[in-house]
Amino acid sequence: MDAATTAPVKAAASGNAAASVAESPWEQRRQEVVAMLGKCWAAYRRDAFGADVYRPLSHSGQWFGPDRRGIGFTIADSLDTLLLAGLRTEYEQGRDWIARSLSFDVDANVSVFETTIRVLGGLLGGYTLTRDAILLDRARELGDRLLAAYATPSGVPYPMVNLATGKGSYYNGRAEVSLAEVGTLQLEMRELSRLTNEPKYWQAAKRADDVVARMRTLDGLLPAVFPSPSAGASSLGYTMGAMADSYYEYLLKRWLQTGRAESSLRQRYDHAVLGMRKHLVKTSAHSHYVFSGDLEDDGAFTPRMQHLTCFIGATLALGALNDAGNPARASDDMRLAADITDTCVDMYANMPTGLSPELVYMQESSARQVRASNATTTTTAAPNSDMSTVDGATYNILRPETLESLFLMWRATGDAKYRERAWRIFEAFKKHALTPDGSCFTSIADVTKVPVAQMDLMESFLIAETFKYFILIFDDNPSTLPLDRYVLNTEAHPLPIFKA
């Protein structure tokens, strides 16, 4: 199959064109986001250019390799957002670093999952929008080194790999992997094979997925963590949150990537949605929040809504938009998408800072609350609310999932309320997450306390995803990154949809 012809990226040229037309209030807001993005990039370039992680409070960075050698986490992750923002000079700065300074011959153990979605995905996303050969060359180099992680008897990759030696490893020596680590590699590796005409990347990722596809499910759901196939049977519970989330997202997006050609992927996705509805989706007792909790390995349900789980609104909406053959199911999925997105928005609105914690607990029933209350002390998030915070999880690291759902709901419905909600989140970021020197956003230690204590951390997904979704939500032109021509990987990097 051929990829769709790359569509012009309207926003990449909008910086010069915007002055020639009357600016809408939303365009003004988009430009404010772009200006903040530009400041963050400038601060990162000033303080820690090439670092994998930026620490904006101490004006420093963290490199994954020795001797200040990084693998391009922040720079590769930022490329396509800079292009969409119209920050061409900043893009060229990142592109030149990749061309001249980036080497993957780094003696460091890195996450195969994170390196695939952020660095490989970022290089491919940049290439999708520019056709710059150096980005594809670097993607191929990285893909070759990541292949070493797949050299296991089962084909299920090691979760860690040393990019210099090719030695794979497990976390803490425990031979187990998460569902996301096995099932969130296929979009990127398939696109790399298509672009290079080398099937080895896709073959490795497909072999891993074949193992997962043969596993016994609970109504389409799979355990979040399970031992490697050579270590024993599956274990642990079920969730749409951490360690599982993007596996379900990729079932749908892989089907879309193929131009809807591989129906088995859509079937697996739809089966999982039914399982989620049956086992994980609940409604809180009084405030009637619709949420997706966690099913533990002993069968007990924990009424815990993770911020990571807020991707569900976006995925359900995207699935509904591409389900013309089953309008009743599409309508049901869109309704659930709206309900869960509303809950995620209230995870922000109910906090004194207007920012969401990492997770909340819901009052589903007194019996269900036993597990939550035994875990640690909870504090009420808002009066008359079923939503409570939990000690140790009140931080906010500027995650994108709620904004992702607001973007898809805006694209799907055209309802401006989703844009307004996104703007309120941006204003909360400006009020509480802006560094003292005004140069960037940084993480928040506790969203329940004002004034806030800031943490010295800017994850690369702030630029890759959070800023990107703000820009797309406030863009008045719906043809910017049209969703019938591009599929976004779980780090929001655009990849082309194949033509049959």
Number of C-alpha atoms within 10 A of each C-alpha: 11 13 19 16 12 16 15 13 19 19 24 19 16 15 15 10 10 14 9 7 7 8 13 12 11 17 17 14 19 22 21 14 20 23 14 19 24 19 16 22 24 15 19 25 17 11 17 19 22 26 24 23 23 27 20 26 19 10 13 18 21 16 19 20 19 10 8 13 21 25 26 30 24 28 31 29 31 30 28 30 30 27 22 23 28 21 23 16 11 18 23 14 15 23 21 13 16 20 15 9 13 19 17 18 18 19 16 20 20 20 20 24 21 18 22 24 25 27 25 30 30 33 32 32 30 27 21 21 21 15 13 14 11 16 23 21 15 20 23 22 15 21 20 15 18 28 20 19 24 21 16 15 10 14 21 26 28 26 23 24 26 22 26 14 14 19 15 23 19 17 12 7 7 11 17 21 22 19 22 21 25 26 27 28 30 27 26 27 29 22 22 23 17 17 15 14 10 13 15 17 25 20 16 22 24 20 17 22 20 14 15 17 15 8 14 12 14 14 16 18 25 26 22 26 20 19 16 22 18 12 11 11 10 17 15 16 19 24 26 29 23 16 19 25 22 27 25 25 24 24 22 23 28 23 22 26 25 21 20 19 16 13 12 13 21 20 15 18 23 19 16 21 21 15 18 22 13 11 20 22 19 19 18 18 14 14 15 16 22 21 27 25 25 23 20 16 13 8 12 12 21 21 27 27 25 25 21 21 24 29 28 28 31 27 24 27 27 26 23 22 20 16 16 11 8 10 13 12 15 20 15 12 22 24 16 20 27 21 18 26 27 21 21 29 24 19 26 21 19 19 22 16 22 22 30 31 28 22 24 24 25 29 22 23 14 8 8 15 17 11 13 18 12 9 10 11 11 17 14 17 23 17 9 9 18 21 28 21 25 21 12 14 15 20 21 21 22 25 19 25 23 30 32 27 30 31 25 25 27 21 20 15 13 13 11 14 12 22 22 15 19 23 20 16 22 21 14 17 19 15 14 22 25 19 18 12 8 13 19 22 27 26 27 26 19 24 27 22 13 11 11 16 15 22 19 20 21 23 19 21 21 23 25 25 25 22 25 27 25 24 25 25 28 25 22 15 13 15 15 16 21 14 18 15 21 22 24 19 24 22 22 24 29 25 26 26 27 21 15 11
